[in-house]
Amino acid sequence: MLKKRYIRDGRNRLIGSLTTGYSDTSSIVRDERDQILGRTSERFRTTRDLNGNLVAINSSDPGLLLGRKK
């Protein structure tokens, strides 16, 4: 079952969302305009941007994709 969590900044403003529950243990990260920023993989512990470029190895942190320039 897919679950959507919202990510907020320190002033409680919505800055993104994280959709989890895919069968391949990945998550989709979206910005406040609902545009896809990238995906994280729990299995491989990686974070990739929209173009498939590695953002982080050994860290499946969706926060690394927020605030990056496209």
mmCIF file of the N, C-alpha and C atoms, coordinates in Angstrom:
data_MODEL
# 
_entry.id   MODEL 
# 
loop_
_atom_site.group_PDB 
_atom_site.id 
_atom_site.type_symbol 
_atom_site.label_atom_id 
_atom_site.label_alt_id 
_atom_site.label_comp_id 
_atom_site.label_asym_id 
_atom_site.label_entity_id 
_atom_site.label_seq_id 
_atom_site.pdbx_PDB_ins_code 
_atom_site.Cartn_x 
_atom_site.Cartn_y 
_atom_site.Cartn_z 
_atom_site.occupancy 
_atom_site.B_iso_or_equiv 
_atom_site.pdbx_formal_charge 
_atom_site.auth_seq_id 
_atom_site.auth_comp_id 
_atom_site.auth_asym_id 
_atom_site.auth_atom_id 
_atom_site.pdbx_PDB_model_num 
ATOM 1   N N  . MET A 1 1  ? 0.839  -1.168 0.000   1.00 0.00 ? 1  MET A N  1 
ATOM 2   C CA . MET A 1 1  ? 0.000  0.000  0.000   1.00 0.00 ? 1  MET A CA 1 
ATOM 3   C C  . MET A 1 1  ? 0.895  1.247  0.000   1.00 0.00 ? 1  MET A C  1 
ATOM 4   N N  . LEU A 1 2  ? 0.594  2.173  -0.865  1.00 0.00 ? 2  LEU A N  1 
ATOM 5   C CA . LEU A 1 2  ? 1.360  3.402  -0.957  1.00 0.00 ? 2  LEU A CA 1 
ATOM 6   C C  . LEU A 1 2  ? 0.980  4.361  0.160   1.00 0.00 ? 2  LEU A C  1 
ATOM 7   N N  . LYS A 1 3  ? 1.992  5.026  0.716   1.00 0.00 ? 3  LYS A N  1 
ATOM 8   C CA . LYS A 1 3  ? 1.765  6.019  1.761   1.00 0.00 ? 3  LYS A CA 1 
ATOM 9   C C  . LYS A 1 3  ? 2.465  7.307  1.364   1.00 0.00 ? 3  LYS A C  1 
ATOM 10  N N  . LYS A 1 4  ? 1.802  8.422  1.584   1.00 0.00 ? 4  LYS A N  1 
ATOM 11  C CA . LYS A 1 4  ? 2.365  9.720  1.240   1.00 0.00 ? 4  LYS A CA 1 
ATOM 12  C C  . LYS A 1 4  ? 2.563  10.535 2.507   1.00 0.00 ? 4  LYS A C  1 
ATOM 13  N N  . ARG A 1 5  ? 3.811  10.989 2.716   1.00 0.00 ? 5  ARG A N  1 
ATOM 14  C CA . ARG A 1 5  ? 4.140  11.853 3.851   1.00 0.00 ? 5  ARG A CA 1 
ATOM 15  C C  . ARG A 1 5  ? 4.534  13.208 3.305   1.00 0.00 ? 5  ARG A C  1 
ATOM 16  N N  . TYR A 1 6  ? 4.177  14.242 4.031   1.00 0.00 ? 6  TYR A N  1 
ATOM 17  C CA . TYR A 1 6  ? 4.513  15.598 3.616   1.00 0.00 ? 6  TYR A CA 1 
ATOM 18  C C  . TYR A 1 6  ? 5.716  16.087 4.408   1.00 0.00 ? 6  TYR A C  1 
ATOM 19  N N  . ILE A 1 7  ? 6.584  16.837 3.743   1.00 0.00 ? 7  ILE A N  1 
ATOM 20  C CA . ILE A 1 7  ? 7.792  17.365 4.350   1.00 0.00 ? 7  ILE A CA 1 
ATOM 21  C C  . ILE A 1 7  ? 7.605  18.868 4.508   1.00 0.00 ? 7  ILE A C  1 
ATOM 22  N N  . ARG A 1 8  ? 7.839  19.354 5.717   1.00 0.00 ? 8  ARG A N  1 
ATOM 23  C CA . ARG A 1 8  ? 7.653  20.776 6.012   1.00 0.00 ? 8  ARG A CA 1 
ATOM 24  C C  . ARG A 1 8  ? 8.962  21.375 6.516   1.00 0.00 ? 8  ARG A C  1 
ATOM 25  N N  . ASP A 1 9  ? 9.113  22.681 6.324   1.00 0.00 ? 9  ASP A N  1 
ATOM 26  C CA . ASP A 1 9  ? 10.303 23.365 6.814   1.00 0.00 ? 9  ASP A CA 1 
ATOM 27  C C  . ASP A 1 9  ? 10.077 23.831 8.257   1.00 0.00 ? 9  ASP A C  1 
ATOM 28  N N  . GLY A 1 10 ? 11.002 24.602 8.786   1.00 0.00 ? 10 GLY A N  1 
ATOM 29  C CA . GLY A 1 10 ? 10.915 25.066 10.178  1.00 0.00 ? 10 GLY A CA 1 
ATOM 30  C C  . GLY A 1 10 ? 9.765  26.014 10.446  1.00 0.00 ? 10 GLY A C  1 
ATOM 31  N N  . ARG A 1 11 ? 9.228  26.626 9.404   1.00 0.00 ? 11 ARG A N  1 
ATOM 32  C CA . ARG A 1 11 ? 8.086  27.538 9.559   1.00 0.00 ? 11 ARG A CA 1 
ATOM 33  C C  . ARG A 1 11 ? 6.767  26.855 9.228   1.00 0.00 ? 11 ARG A C  1 
ATOM 34  N N  . ASN A 1 12 ? 6.778  25.525 9.162   1.00 0.00 ? 12 ASN A N  1 
ATOM 35  C CA . ASN A 1 12 ? 5.607  24.694 8.907   1.00 0.00 ? 12 ASN A CA 1 
ATOM 36  C C  . ASN A 1 12 ? 5.041  24.865 7.491   1.00 0.00 ? 12 ASN A C  1 
ATOM 37  N N  . ARG A 1 13 ? 5.879  25.330 6.560   1.00 0.00 ? 13 ARG A N  1 
ATOM 38  C CA . ARG A 1 13 ? 5.455  25.440 5.165   1.00 0.00 ? 13 ARG A CA 1 
ATOM 39  C C  . ARG A 1 13 ? 5.747  24.125 4.453   1.00 0.00 ? 13 ARG A C  1 
ATOM 40  N N  . LEU A 1 14 ? 4.868  23.740 3.572   1.00 0.00 ? 14 LEU A N  1 
ATOM 41  C CA . LEU A 1 14 ? 5.034  22.516 2.796   1.00 0.00 ? 14 LEU A CA 1 
ATOM 42  C C  . LEU A 1 14 ? 6.140  22.717 1.766   1.00 0.00 ? 14 LEU A C  1 
ATOM 43  N N  . ILE A 1 15 ? 7.165  21.863 1.809   1.00 0.00 ? 15 ILE A N  1 
ATOM 44  C CA . ILE A 1 15 ? 8.261  21.978 0.848   1.00 0.00 ? 15 ILE A CA 1 
ATOM 45  C C  . ILE A 1 15 ? 8.416  20.735 -0.018  1.00 0.00 ? 15 ILE A C  1 
ATOM 46  N N  . GLY A 1 16 ? 7.661  19.671 0.278   1.00 0.00 ? 16 GLY A N  1 
ATOM 47  C CA . GLY A 1 16 ? 7.757  18.468 -0.536  1.00 0.00 ? 16 GLY A CA 1 
ATOM 48  C C  . GLY A 1 16 ? 6.943  17.334 0.035   1.00 0.00 ? 16 GLY A C  1 
ATOM 49  N N  . SER A 1 17 ? 7.006  16.202 -0.673  1.00 0.00 ? 17 SER A N  1 
ATOM 50  C CA . SER A 1 17 ? 6.315  15.007 -0.203  1.00 0.00 ? 17 SER A CA 1 
ATOM 51  C C  . SER A 1 17 ? 7.140  13.776 -0.550  1.00 0.00 ? 17 SER A C  1 
ATOM 52  N N  . LEU A 1 18 ? 6.879  12.702 0.166   1.00 0.00 ? 18 LEU A N  1 
ATOM 53  C CA . LEU A 1 18 ? 7.579  11.446 -0.010  1.00 0.00 ? 18 LEU A CA 1 
ATOM 54  C C  . LEU A 1 18 ? 6.534  10.344 -0.115  1.00 0.00 ? 18 LEU A C  1 
ATOM 55  N N  . THR A 1 19 ? 6.544  9.615  -1.217  1.00 0.00 ? 19 THR A N  1 
ATOM 56  C CA . THR A 1 19 ? 5.620  8.501  -1.417  1.00 0.00 ? 19 THR A CA 1 
ATOM 57  C C  . THR A 1 19 ? 6.398  7.208  -1.275  1.00 0.00 ? 19 THR A C  1 
ATOM 58  N N  . THR A 1 20 ? 5.997  6.365  -0.317  1.00 0.00 ? 20 THR A N  1 
ATOM 59  C CA . THR A 1 20 ? 6.678  5.098  -0.049  1.00 0.00 ? 20 THR A CA 1 
ATOM 60  C C  . THR A 1 20 ? 5.712  3.947  -0.267  1.00 0.00 ? 20 THR A C  1 
ATOM 61  N N  . GLY A 1 21 ? 6.269  2.736  -0.268  1.00 0.00 ? 21 GLY A N  1 
ATOM 62  C CA . GLY A 1 21 ? 5.438  1.550  -0.359  1.00 0.00 ? 21 GLY A CA 1 
ATOM 63  C C  . GLY A 1 21 ? 5.499  0.847  -1.702  1.00 0.00 ? 21 GLY A C  1 
ATOM 64  N N  . TYR A 1 22 ? 6.421  1.230  -2.556  1.00 0.00 ? 22 TYR A N  1 
ATOM 65  C CA . TYR A 1 22 ? 6.575  0.554  -3.841  1.00 0.00 ? 22 TYR A CA 1 
ATOM 66  C C  . TYR A 1 22 ? 7.196  -0.820 -3.624  1.00 0.00 ? 22 TYR A C  1 
ATOM 67  N N  . SER A 1 23 ? 6.939  -1.754 -4.517  1.00 0.00 ? 23 SER A N  1 
ATOM 68  C CA . SER A 1 23 ? 7.380  -3.135 -4.349  1.00 0.00 ? 23 SER A CA 1 
ATOM 69  C C  . SER A 1 23 ? 8.901  -3.278 -4.388  1.00 0.00 ? 23 SER A C  1 
ATOM 70  N N  . ASP A 1 24 ? 9.609  -2.345 -5.016  1.00 0.00 ? 24 ASP A N  1 
ATOM 71  C CA . ASP A 1 24 ? 11.068 -2.437 -5.079  1.00 0.00 ? 24 ASP A CA 1 
ATOM 72  C C  . ASP A 1 24 ? 11.746 -1.658 -3.959  1.00 0.00 ? 24 ASP A C  1 
ATOM 73  N N  . THR A 1 25 ? 11.045 -1.341 -2.901  1.00 0.00 ? 25 THR A N  1 
ATOM 74  C CA . THR A 1 25 ? 11.514 -0.623 -1.706  1.00 0.00 ? 25 THR A CA 1 
ATOM 75  C C  . THR A 1 25 ? 12.090 0.750  -2.031  1.00 0.00 ? 25 THR A C  1 
ATOM 76  N N  . SER A 1 26 ? 11.572 1.387  -3.045  1.00 0.00 ? 26 SER A N  1 
ATOM 77  C CA . SER A 1 26 ? 12.013 2.741  -3.368  1.00 0.00 ? 26 SER A CA 1 
ATOM 78  C C  . SER A 1 26 ? 10.942 3.741  -2.946  1.00 0.00 ? 26 SER A C  1 
ATOM 79  N N  . SER A 1 27 ? 11.325 5.008  -2.929  1.00 0.00 ? 27 SER A N  1 
ATOM 80  C CA . SER A 1 27 ? 10.419 6.096  -2.589  1.00 0.00 ? 27 SER A CA 1 
ATOM 81  C C  . SER A 1 27 ? 10.570 7.199  -3.619  1.00 0.00 ? 27 SER A C  1 
ATOM 82  N N  . ILE A 1 28 ? 9.480  7.893  -3.901  1.00 0.00 ? 28 ILE A N  1 
ATOM 83  C CA . ILE A 1 28 ? 9.495  8.999  -4.852  1.00 0.00 ? 28 ILE A CA 1 
ATOM 84  C C  . ILE A 1 28 ? 9.434  10.306 -4.060  1.00 0.00 ? 28 ILE A C  1 
ATOM 85  N N  . VAL A 1 29 ? 10.305 11.249 -4.417  1.00 0.00 ? 29 VAL A N  1 
ATOM 86  C CA . VAL A 1 29 ? 10.356 12.548 -3.753  1.00 0.00 ? 29 VAL A CA 1 
ATOM 87  C C  . VAL A 1 29 ? 9.808  13.600 -4.719  1.00 0.00 ? 29 VAL A C  1 
ATOM 88  N N  . ARG A 1 30 ? 8.862  14.403 -4.224  1.00 0.00 ? 30 ARG A N  1 
ATOM 89  C CA . ARG A 1 30 ? 8.256  15.468 -5.038  1.00 0.00 ? 30 ARG A CA 1 
ATOM 90  C C  . ARG A 1 30 ? 8.410  16.806 -4.326  1.00 0.00 ? 30 ARG A C  1 
ATOM 91  N N  . ASP A 1 31 ? 8.427  17.892 -5.107  1.00 0.00 ? 31 ASP A N  1 
ATOM 92  C CA . ASP A 1 31 ? 8.512  19.224 -4.511  1.00 0.00 ? 31 ASP A CA 1 
ATOM 93  C C  . ASP A 1 31 ? 7.116  19.751 -4.206  1.00 0.00 ? 31 ASP A C  1 
ATOM 94  N N  . GLU A 1 32 ? 7.038  21.013 -3.759  1.00 0.00 ? 32 GLU A N  1 
ATOM 95  C CA . GLU A 1 32 ? 5.745  21.593 -3.363  1.00 0.00 ? 32 GLU A CA 1 
ATOM 96  C C  . GLU A 1 32 ? 4.792  21.758 -4.540  1.00 0.00 ? 32 GLU A C  1 
ATOM 97  N N  . ARG A 1 33 ? 5.293  21.769 -5.769  1.00 0.00 ? 33 ARG A N  1 
ATOM 98  C CA . ARG A 1 33 ? 4.438  21.865 -6.958  1.00 0.00 ? 33 ARG A CA 1 
ATOM 99  C C  . ARG A 1 33 ? 4.092  20.488 -7.517  1.00 0.00 ? 33 ARG A C  1 
ATOM 100 N N  . ASP A 1 34 ? 4.435  19.431 -6.778  1.00 0.00 ? 34 ASP A N  1 
ATOM 101 C CA . ASP A 1 34 ? 4.156  18.040 -7.118  1.00 0.00 ? 34 ASP A CA 1 
ATOM 102 C C  . ASP A 1 34 ? 4.961  17.555 -8.325  1.00 0.00 ? 34 ASP A C  1 
ATOM 103 N N  . GLN A 1 35 ? 6.105  18.175 -8.584  1.00 0.00 ? 35 GLN A N  1 
ATOM 104 C CA . GLN A 1 35 ? 7.017  17.737 -9.634  1.00 0.00 ? 35 GLN A CA 1 
ATOM 105 C C  . GLN A 1 35 ? 7.996  16.729 -9.029  1.00 0.00 ? 35 GLN A C  1 
ATOM 106 N N  . ILE A 1 36 ? 8.279  15.655 -9.735  1.00 0.00 ? 36 ILE A N  1 
ATOM 107 C CA . ILE A 1 36 ? 9.187  14.632 -9.233  1.00 0.00 ? 36 ILE A CA 1 
ATOM 108 C C  . ILE A 1 36 ? 10.617 15.172 -9.210  1.00 0.00 ? 36 ILE A C  1 
ATOM 109 N N  . LEU A 1 37 ? 11.270 15.032 -8.046  1.00 0.00 ? 37 LEU A N  1 
ATOM 110 C CA . LEU A 1 37 ? 12.659 15.448 -7.891  1.00 0.00 ? 37 LEU A CA 1 
ATOM 111 C C  . LEU A 1 37 ? 13.622 14.285 -8.029  1.00 0.00 ? 37 LEU A C  1 
ATOM 112 N N  . GLY A 1 38 ? 13.177 13.093 -7.673  1.00 0.00 ? 38 GLY A N  1 
ATOM 113 C CA . GLY A 1 38 ? 14.041 11.923 -7.742  1.00 0.00 ? 38 GLY A CA 1 
ATOM 114 C C  . GLY A 1 38 ? 13.477 10.789 -6.922  1.00 0.00 ? 38 GLY A C  1 
ATOM 115 N N  . ARG A 1 39 ? 14.339 9.796  -6.658  1.00 0.00 ? 39 ARG A N  1 
ATOM 116 C CA . ARG A 1 39 ? 13.892 8.639  -5.887  1.00 0.00 ? 39 ARG A CA 1 
ATOM 117 C C  . ARG A 1 39 ? 15.004 8.136  -4.994  1.00 0.00 ? 39 ARG A C  1 
ATOM 118 N N  . THR A 1 40 ? 14.587 7.486  -3.922  1.00 0.00 ? 40 THR A N  1 
ATOM 119 C CA . THR A 1 40 ? 15.531 6.856  -3.012  1.00 0.00 ? 40 THR A CA 1 
ATOM 120 C C  . THR A 1 40 ? 15.296 5.354  -3.040  1.00 0.00 ? 40 THR A C  1 
ATOM 121 N N  . SER A 1 41 ? 16.325 4.589  -2.747  1.00 0.00 ? 41 SER A N  1 
ATOM 122 C CA . SER A 1 41 ? 16.225 3.136  -2.722  1.00 0.00 ? 41 SER A CA 1 
ATOM 123 C C  . SER A 1 41 ? 16.729 2.624  -1.384  1.00 0.00 ? 41 SER A C  1 
ATOM 124 N N  . GLU A 1 42 ? 15.866 1.968  -0.640  1.00 0.00 ? 42 GLU A N  1 
ATOM 125 C CA . GLU A 1 42 ? 16.264 1.376  0.638   1.00 0.00 ? 42 GLU A CA 1 
ATOM 126 C C  . GLU A 1 42 ? 17.142 0.150  0.404   1.00 0.00 ? 42 GLU A C  1 
ATOM 127 N N  . ARG A 1 43 ? 16.877 -0.601 -0.656  1.00 0.00 ? 43 ARG A N  1 
ATOM 128 C CA . ARG A 1 43 ? 17.638 -1.811 -0.943  1.00 0.00 ? 43 ARG A CA 1 
ATOM 129 C C  . ARG A 1 43 ? 19.104 -1.486 -1.233  1.00 0.00 ? 43 ARG A C  1 
ATOM 130 N N  . PHE A 1 44 ? 19.358 -0.501 -2.083  1.00 0.00 ? 44 PHE A N  1 
ATOM 131 C CA . PHE A 1 44 ? 20.718 -0.146 -2.465  1.00 0.00 ? 44 PHE A CA 1 
ATOM 132 C C  . PHE A 1 44 ? 21.275 1.028  -1.654  1.00 0.00 ? 44 PHE A C  1 
ATOM 133 N N  . ARG A 1 45 ? 20.446 1.639  -0.803  1.00 0.00 ? 45 ARG A N  1 
ATOM 134 C CA . ARG A 1 45 ? 20.820 2.783  0.035   1.00 0.00 ? 45 ARG A CA 1 
ATOM 135 C C  . ARG A 1 45 ? 21.429 3.902  -0.803  1.00 0.00 ? 45 ARG A C  1 
ATOM 136 N N  . THR A 1 46 ? 20.710 4.281  -1.848  1.00 0.00 ? 46 THR A N  1 
ATOM 137 C CA . THR A 1 46 ? 21.156 5.364  -2.729  1.00 0.00 ? 46 THR A CA 1 
ATOM 138 C C  . THR A 1 46 ? 20.053 6.385  -2.906  1.00 0.00 ? 46 THR A C  1 
ATOM 139 N N  . THR A 1 47 ? 20.449 7.569  -3.332  1.00 0.00 ? 47 THR A N  1 
ATOM 140 C CA . THR A 1 47 ? 19.522 8.640  -3.675  1.00 0.00 ? 47 THR A CA 1 
ATOM 141 C C  . THR A 1 47 ? 19.891 9.123  -5.061  1.00 0.00 ? 47 THR A C  1 
ATOM 142 N N  . ARG A 1 48 ? 18.908 9.164  -5.966  1.00 0.00 ? 48 ARG A N  1 
ATOM 143 C CA . ARG A 1 48 ? 19.144 9.591  -7.336  1.00 0.00 ? 48 ARG A CA 1 
ATOM 144 C C  . ARG A 1 48 ? 18.213 10.744 -7.688  1.00 0.00 ? 48 ARG A C  1 
ATOM 145 N N  . ASP A 1 49 ? 18.712 11.663 -8.517  1.00 0.00 ? 49 ASP A N  1 
ATOM 146 C CA . ASP A 1 49 ? 17.887 12.780 -8.947  1.00 0.00 ? 49 ASP A CA 1 
ATOM 147 C C  . ASP A 1 49 ? 17.010 12.370 -10.121 1.00 0.00 ? 49 ASP A C  1 
ATOM 148 N N  . LEU A 1 50 ? 16.295 13.321 -10.689 1.00 0.00 ? 50 LEU A N  1 
ATOM 149 C CA . LEU A 1 50 ? 15.347 13.051 -11.766 1.00 0.00 ? 50 LEU A CA 1 
ATOM 150 C C  . LEU A 1 50 ? 16.022 12.458 -12.996 1.00 0.00 ? 50 LEU A C  1 
ATOM 151 N N  . ASN A 1 51 ? 17.269 12.841 -13.260 1.00 0.00 ? 51 ASN A N  1 
ATOM 152 C CA . ASN A 1 51 ? 17.994 12.348 -14.427 1.00 0.00 ? 51 ASN A CA 1 
ATOM 153 C C  . ASN A 1 51 ? 18.689 11.016 -14.181 1.00 0.00 ? 51 ASN A C  1 
ATOM 154 N N  . GLY A 1 52 ? 18.584 10.478 -12.984 1.00 0.00 ? 52 GLY A N  1 
ATOM 155 C CA . GLY A 1 52 ? 19.209 9.207  -12.657 1.00 0.00 ? 52 GLY A CA 1 
ATOM 156 C C  . GLY A 1 52 ? 20.619 9.332  -12.127 1.00 0.00 ? 52 GLY A C  1 
ATOM 157 N N  . ASN A 1 53 ? 21.097 10.554 -11.945 1.00 0.00 ? 53 ASN A N  1 
ATOM 158 C CA . ASN A 1 53 ? 22.437 10.759 -11.403 1.00 0.00 ? 53 ASN A CA 1 
ATOM 159 C C  . ASN A 1 53 ? 22.451 10.488 -9.909  1.00 0.00 ? 53 ASN A C  1 
ATOM 160 N N  . LEU A 1 54 ? 23.520 9.846  -9.443  1.00 0.00 ? 54 LEU A N  1 
ATOM 161 C CA . LEU A 1 54 ? 23.659 9.574  -8.022  1.00 0.00 ? 54 LEU A CA 1 
ATOM 162 C C  . LEU A 1 54 ? 23.862 10.863 -7.251  1.00 0.00 ? 54 LEU A C  1 
ATOM 163 N N  . VAL A 1 55 ? 23.077 11.048 -6.214  1.00 0.00 ? 55 VAL A N  1 
ATOM 164 C CA . VAL A 1 55 ? 23.229 12.199 -5.317  1.00 0.00 ? 55 VAL A CA 1 
ATOM 165 C C  . VAL A 1 55 ? 23.972 11.760 -4.066  1.00 0.00 ? 55 VAL A C  1 
ATOM 166 N N  . ALA A 1 56 ? 23.668 10.550 -3.586  1.00 0.00 ? 56 ALA A N  1 
ATOM 167 C CA . ALA A 1 56 ? 24.313 10.045 -2.381  1.00 0.00 ? 56 ALA A CA 1 
ATOM 168 C C  . ALA A 1 56 ? 24.411 8.527  -2.423  1.00 0.00 ? 56 ALA A C  1 
ATOM 169 N N  . ILE A 1 57 ? 25.532 8.026  -1.934  1.00 0.00 ? 57 ILE A N  1 
ATOM 170 C CA . ILE A 1 57 ? 25.733 6.589  -1.763  1.00 0.00 ? 57 ILE A CA 1 
ATOM 171 C C  . ILE A 1 57 ? 25.700 6.315  -0.269  1.00 0.00 ? 57 ILE A C  1 
ATOM 172 N N  . ASN A 1 58 ? 25.118 5.205  0.129   1.00 0.00 ? 58 ASN A N  1 
ATOM 173 C CA . ASN A 1 58 ? 24.981 4.814  1.541   1.00 0.00 ? 58 ASN A CA 1 
ATOM 174 C C  . ASN A 1 58 ? 24.059 5.734  2.309   1.00 0.00 ? 58 ASN A C  1 
ATOM 175 N N  . SER A 1 59 ? 23.153 6.414  1.621   1.00 0.00 ? 59 SER A N  1 
ATOM 176 C CA . SER A 1 59 ? 22.171 7.256  2.295   1.00 0.00 ? 59 SER A CA 1 
ATOM 177 C C  . SER A 1 59 ? 20.933 7.371  1.417   1.00 0.00 ? 59 SER A C  1 
ATOM 178 N N  . SER A 1 60 ? 19.833 6.864  1.893   1.00 0.00 ? 60 SER A N  1 
ATOM 179 C CA . SER A 1 60 ? 18.578 6.987  1.145   1.00 0.00 ? 60 SER A CA 1 
ATOM 180 C C  . SER A 1 60 ? 17.733 8.104  1.748   1.00 0.00 ? 60 SER A C  1 
ATOM 181 N N  . ASP A 1 61 ? 18.333 9.272  1.915   1.00 0.00 ? 61 ASP A N  1 
ATOM 182 C CA . ASP A 1 61 ? 17.695 10.416 2.554   1.00 0.00 ? 61 ASP A CA 1 
ATOM 183 C C  . ASP A 1 61 ? 17.007 11.292 1.517   1.00 0.00 ? 61 ASP A C  1 
ATOM 184 N N  . PRO A 1 62 ? 15.665 11.418 1.558   1.00 0.00 ? 62 PRO A N  1 
ATOM 185 C CA . PRO A 1 62 ? 14.958 12.253 0.586   1.00 0.00 ? 62 PRO A CA 1 
ATOM 186 C C  . PRO A 1 62 ? 15.245 13.734 0.736   1.00 0.00 ? 62 PRO A C  1 
ATOM 187 N N  . GLY A 1 63 ? 15.701 14.157 1.903   1.00 0.00 ? 63 GLY A N  1 
ATOM 188 C CA . GLY A 1 63 ? 16.014 15.564 2.140   1.00 0.00 ? 63 GLY A CA 1 
ATOM 189 C C  . GLY A 1 63 ? 17.164 16.068 1.294   1.00 0.00 ? 63 GLY A C  1 
ATOM 190 N N  . LEU A 1 64 ? 17.990 15.163 0.791   1.00 0.00 ? 64 LEU A N  1 
ATOM 191 C CA . LEU A 1 64 ? 19.102 15.575 -0.060  1.00 0.00 ? 64 LEU A CA 1 
ATOM 192 C C  . LEU A 1 64 ? 18.638 16.106 -1.416  1.00 0.00 ? 64 LEU A C  1 
ATOM 193 N N  . LEU A 1 65 ? 17.421 15.746 -1.814  1.00 0.00 ? 65 LEU A N  1 
ATOM 194 C CA . LEU A 1 65 ? 16.887 16.191 -3.112  1.00 0.00 ? 65 LEU A CA 1 
ATOM 195 C C  . LEU A 1 65 ? 16.153 17.518 -3.026  1.00 0.00 ? 65 LEU A C  1 
ATOM 196 N N  . LEU A 1 66 ? 15.679 17.873 -1.847  1.00 0.00 ? 66 LEU A N  1 
ATOM 197 C CA . LEU A 1 66 ? 14.934 19.120 -1.690  1.00 0.00 ? 66 LEU A CA 1 
ATOM 198 C C  . LEU A 1 66 ? 15.888 20.303 -1.708  1.00 0.00 ? 66 LEU A C  1 
ATOM 199 N N  . GLY A 1 67 ? 15.533 21.322 -2.433  1.00 0.00 ? 67 GLY A N  1 
ATOM 200 C CA . GLY A 1 67 ? 16.345 22.521 -2.496  1.00 0.00 ? 67 GLY A CA 1 
ATOM 201 C C  . GLY A 1 67 ? 17.473 22.469 -3.502  1.00 0.00 ? 67 GLY A C  1 
ATOM 202 N N  . ARG A 1 68 ? 17.617 21.361 -4.232  1.00 0.00 ? 68 ARG A N  1 
ATOM 203 C CA . ARG A 1 68 ? 18.649 21.265 -5.266  1.00 0.00 ? 68 ARG A CA 1 
ATOM 204 C C  . ARG A 1 68 ? 18.173 21.946 -6.524  1.00 0.00 ? 68 ARG A C  1 
ATOM 205 N N  . LYS A 1 69 ? 19.092 22.536 -7.256  1.00 0.00 ? 69 LYS A N  1 
ATOM 206 C CA . LYS A 1 69 ? 18.745 23.149 -8.541  1.00 0.00 ? 69 LYS A CA 1 
ATOM 207 C C  . LYS A 1 69 ? 18.579 22.061 -9.582  1.00 0.00 ? 69 LYS A C  1 
ATOM 208 N N  . LYS A 1 70 ? 17.617 22.244 -10.476 1.00 0.00 ? 70 LYS A N  1 
ATOM 209 C CA . LYS A 1 70 ? 17.332 21.225 -11.497 1.00 0.00 ? 70 LYS A CA 1 
ATOM 210 C C  . LYS A 1 70 ? 18.237 21.357 -12.679 1.00 0.00 ? 70 LYS A C  1 
# 
